Amino acid sequence: MFRRLVAAGPAGSTPQELLRAAKVANATLSFHLKQLVEAKLITQERQGRHRIYRASFGEIGALLAYLAEDCCGGQPCEVDIKTKARR
């Protein structure tokens, strides 16, 4: 779900779109979306009766910078993340 929201870019996605793509139970989707909102990795916006979820690219960038700060104990990193298998 998180990757789908990142891929959706600024347009975001509705829960219905995420449900179709993820093929999980509604309660499961709701639980994970709530956790991602609380972690500030995604945002939720109401548009009429609908909700739009979007990735919080600023927060994601800050998290990645924080995680990479101490990567490899200050030595040059030998891992090429672009060649790692995607899950």
Contact map, one row per residue, 1 for C-alpha under 8 A:
111110000000000001000100000000000000000000000000000000000000000000000000000000000000000
111111000000000000000000000000000001000000000000000000100000000000000000000000000000000
111111100000000000000000000000000000000000000000000000000000000000000000000000000000000
111111110000000001000000000000000000000000000000000000000000000000000000000000000000000
111111111001100000000000000000000000000000000000000011100000000000000000000000000000000
011111111001000000000000000000000000000000000000000001101000000000000000000000000000000
001111111000000000000000000000000000000000000000000000000000000000000000000000000000000
000111111111100000000000000000000000000000000000000001000000000000000000000000000000000
000011111111000000000000000000000000000000000000000001100000000000000000000000000000000
000000011111000000000000000000000000000000000000000001100000000000000000000000000000000
000000011111100000000000000000000000000000000000000001000000000000000000000000000000000
000011011111110000000000000000000000000000000000000111100000000000000000000000000000000
000010010011111011000000000000000000000000000000000111000000000000000000000000000000000
000000000001111111000000000000000000000000000000011110000000000000000000000000000000000
000000000000111111100000000010000000000000000000001110000000000000000000000000000000000
000000000000011111110000000000000000000000000000000000000000000000000000000000000000000
000000000000111111111000000000000000000000000000000000000000000000000000000000000000000
100100000000111111111100000010000000000000000000000000000000000000000000000000000000000
000000000000001111111111110010000000000000000000000000000000000000000000000000000000000
000000000000000111111110000000000000000000000000000000000000000000000000000000000000000
000000000000000011111110000000000000000000000000000000000000000000000000000000000000000
100000000000000001111111000000000000000000000000000000000000000000000000000000000000000
000000000000000000111111100000000000000000000000000000000000000000000000000000000000000
000000000000000000100111110110000000000000000000000000000000000000000000000000000000000
000000000000000000100011111110000000000000000000000000000000000000000000000000000000000
000000000000000000100001111111000000000000000000000000000000000000000000000000000000000
000000000000000000000000111111100000000000000000000000000000000000000000000000000000000
000000000000000000000001111111110000000000000000000000000000000000000000000000000000000
000000000000001001100001111111111000000000000000000000000000000000000000000000000000000
000000000000000000000000011111111100000000000000000000000000000000000000000000000000000
000000000000000000000000001111111110000000000000000000000000000000000000000000000000000
000000000000000000000000000111111111000000000000000000000000000000000000000000000000000
000000000000000000000000000011111111100001000000000000000000000000000000000000000000000
000000000000000000000000000001111111110000000000000000000000000000000000000000000000000
000000000000000000000000000000111111111000000000000000000000000000000000000000000000000
010000000000000000000000000000011111111111000000000000000000000000000000000000000000000
000000000000000000000000000000001111111111110000000000000000000000000000000000000000000
000000000000000000000000000000000111111110000000000000000000000000000000000000000000000
000000000000000000000000000000000011111111000000000000000000000000000000000000000000000
000000000000000000000000000000000001111111100000000000010010000000000000000000000000000
000000000000000000000000000000000001111111100000000000111011000000000000000000000000000
000000000000000000000000000000001001101111110000000011110000000000000000000000000000000
000000000000000000000000000000000000100111111000000011110000000000000000000000000000000
000000000000000000000000000000000000100001111100001111000000000000000000000000000000000
000000000000000000000000000000000000000000111110001110000000000000000000000000000000000
000000000000000000000000000000000000000000011111111100000000000000000000000000000000000
000000000000000000000000000000000000000000001111111100000000000000000000000000000000000
000000000000000000000000000000000000000000000111111000000000000000000000000000000000000
000000000000000000000000000000000000000000000111111000000000000000000000000000000000000
000000000000010000000000000000000000000000000111111100000000000000000000000000000000000
000000000000011000000000000000000000000000011111111110000000000000000000000000000000000
000000000001111000000000000000000000000000011110011111000000000000000000000000000000000
000010000001111000000000000000000000000001111000001111100000000000000000000000000000000
000011011111100000000000000000000000000001110000000111110000000000000000000000000000000
010011001101000000000000000000000000000011100000000011111001000000000000000000000000000
000000000000000000000000000000000000000111100000000001111111000000000000000000000000000
000001000000000000000000000000000000000010000000000000111111100000000000000000000000000
000000000000000000000000000000000000000000000000000000011111110000000000000000000000000
000000000000000000000000000000000000000110000000000000011111111000000000000000000000000
000000000000000000000000000000000000000010000000000000111111111100000000000000000000000
000000000000000000000000000000000000000000000000000000001111111110000000000000000000000
000000000000000000000000000000000000000000000000000000000111111111000000000000000000000
000000000000000000000000000000000000000000000000000000000011111111100000000000000000000
000000000000000000000000000000000000000000000000000000000001111111110000000000000000000
000000000000000000000000000000000000000000000000000000000000111111111000000000000000000
000000000000000000000000000000000000000000000000000000000000011111111100000000000000000
000000000000000000000000000000000000000000000000000000000000001111111110000000000000000
000000000000000000000000000000000000000000000000000000000000000111111110000000000000000
000000000000000000000000000000000000000000000000000000000000000011111110000000000000000
000000000000000000000000000000000000000000000000000000000000000001111111110000000000000
000000000000000000000000000000000000000000000000000000000000000000111111111010000000000
000000000000000000000000000000000000000000000000000000000000000000000111111110000000000
000000000000000000000000000000000000000000000000000000000000000000000111111000000000000
000000000000000000000000000000000000000000000000000000000000000000000111111100000000000
000000000000000000000000000000000000000000000000000000000000000000000011111110000000000
000000000000000000000000000000000000000000000000000000000000000000000001011111000000000
000000000000000000000000000000000000000000000000000000000000000000000011001111100000000
000000000000000000000000000000000000000000000000000000000000000000000000000111110000000
000000000000000000000000000000000000000000000000000000000000000000000000000011111000000
000000000000000000000000000000000000000000000000000000000000000000000000000001111111000
000000000000000000000000000000000000000000000000000000000000000000000000000000111111000
000000000000000000000000000000000000000000000000000000000000000000000000000000011111000
000000000000000000000000000000000000000000000000000000000000000000000000000000011111100
000000000000000000000000000000000000000000000000000000000000000000000000000000011111110
000000000000000000000000000000000000000000000000000000000000000000000000000000000011111
000000000000000000000000000000000000000000000000000000000000000000000000000000000001111
000000000000000000000000000000000000000000000000000000000000000000000000000000000000111
